[in-house]
Amino acid sequence: MDLLDVNHTEAFFIGDSDADILAGKQGNIYTVGVQWLKNYDTVYFTIEPNVLLKNVSDFITVLKVKNPEYDFLEWIEEGIAR
Protein backbone atom coordinates (compact mmCIF):
# COMPACT_ATOMS: atom_id res chain seq x y z
CA MET A 1 0.00 0.00 0.00
CA ASP A 2 2.92 2.31 0.62
CA LEU A 3 3.97 1.80 -2.98
CA LEU A 4 0.54 2.96 -4.16
CA ASP A 5 0.38 5.75 -1.57
CA VAL A 6 -2.89 4.53 -0.01
CA ASN A 7 -3.70 3.87 3.61
CA HIS A 8 -5.66 0.99 5.10
CA THR A 9 -8.94 2.94 5.05
CA GLU A 10 -8.72 3.29 1.26
CA ALA A 11 -8.26 -0.41 0.55
CA PHE A 12 -10.30 -3.61 0.39
CA PHE A 13 -9.01 -7.14 0.81
CA ILE A 14 -11.20 -9.51 -1.18
CA GLY A 15 -11.01 -13.18 -0.43
CA ASP A 16 -12.69 -16.54 -0.74
CA SER A 17 -10.92 -18.29 2.14
CA ASP A 18 -10.12 -17.85 5.81
CA ALA A 19 -6.47 -17.27 4.90
CA ASP A 20 -7.48 -14.31 2.72
CA ILE A 21 -9.70 -12.78 5.39
CA LEU A 22 -7.02 -13.27 8.05
CA ALA A 23 -4.43 -11.54 5.85
CA GLY A 24 -6.71 -8.56 5.38
CA LYS A 25 -7.51 -8.31 9.07
CA GLN A 26 -3.84 -8.54 9.98
CA GLY A 27 -3.22 -5.60 7.66
CA ASN A 28 -6.10 -3.70 9.28
CA ILE A 29 -7.89 -3.59 5.91
CA TYR A 30 -11.64 -3.81 5.25
CA THR A 31 -12.30 -7.44 4.29
CA VAL A 32 -14.78 -8.71 1.74
CA GLY A 33 -15.59 -12.41 1.80
CA VAL A 34 -16.89 -13.62 -1.54
CA GLN A 35 -18.93 -16.67 -2.45
CA TRP A 36 -19.54 -16.15 -6.15
CA LEU A 37 -16.83 -18.36 -7.63
CA LYS A 38 -18.09 -21.26 -9.73
CA ASN A 39 -15.34 -23.79 -8.99
CA TYR A 40 -14.60 -22.88 -5.39
CA ASP A 41 -17.14 -21.72 -2.88
CA THR A 42 -16.36 -21.40 0.82
CA VAL A 43 -19.35 -22.79 2.67
CA TYR A 44 -18.62 -20.60 5.68
CA PHE A 45 -15.83 -18.44 7.02
CA THR A 46 -14.46 -19.23 10.46
CA ILE A 47 -12.87 -15.77 10.43
CA GLU A 48 -15.64 -13.26 9.87
CA PRO A 49 -15.08 -10.77 7.03
CA ASN A 50 -16.40 -7.22 7.36
CA VAL A 51 -18.92 -8.07 4.68
CA LEU A 52 -19.91 -11.31 2.93
CA LEU A 53 -21.07 -11.11 -0.68
CA LYS A 54 -22.73 -13.70 -2.88
CA ASN A 55 -22.46 -11.91 -6.24
CA VAL A 56 -20.50 -9.25 -8.09
CA SER A 57 -23.45 -6.85 -8.21
CA ASP A 58 -23.46 -6.66 -4.42
CA PHE A 59 -19.73 -5.96 -4.48
CA ILE A 60 -20.26 -3.00 -6.80
CA THR A 61 -22.90 -1.69 -4.40
CA VAL A 62 -20.43 -1.92 -1.49
CA LEU A 63 -17.84 -0.03 -3.53
CA LYS A 64 -20.31 2.76 -4.19
CA VAL A 65 -21.30 3.00 -0.52
CA LYS A 66 -17.68 3.13 0.66
CA ASN A 67 -16.67 5.59 -2.09
CA PRO A 68 -19.74 7.48 -3.34
CA GLU A 69 -17.67 10.03 -5.27
CA TYR A 70 -16.02 7.36 -7.42
CA ASP A 71 -17.87 5.58 -10.21
CA PHE A 72 -16.51 2.06 -9.85
CA LEU A 73 -19.06 0.66 -12.28
CA GLU A 74 -17.71 2.93 -15.02
CA TRP A 75 -14.15 1.93 -14.08
CA ILE A 76 -15.03 -1.78 -14.22
CA GLU A 77 -16.84 -1.39 -17.55
CA GLU A 78 -13.85 0.48 -19.00
CA GLY A 79 -11.56 -2.32 -17.84
CA ILE A 80 -13.76 -4.96 -19.45
CA ALA A 81 -13.87 -3.00 -22.71
CA ARG A 82 -10.05 -2.93 -22.98
Buried (B, 14 or more C-beta within 10 A) or exposed (E): EEEEEEEEEEBBBBBBBBEBBBBBBEEEBBBBBBBEEEEEEBEEBEBEBBBBBEEEEBBBBBBBEBEEEEEBEEEBEEEEEE
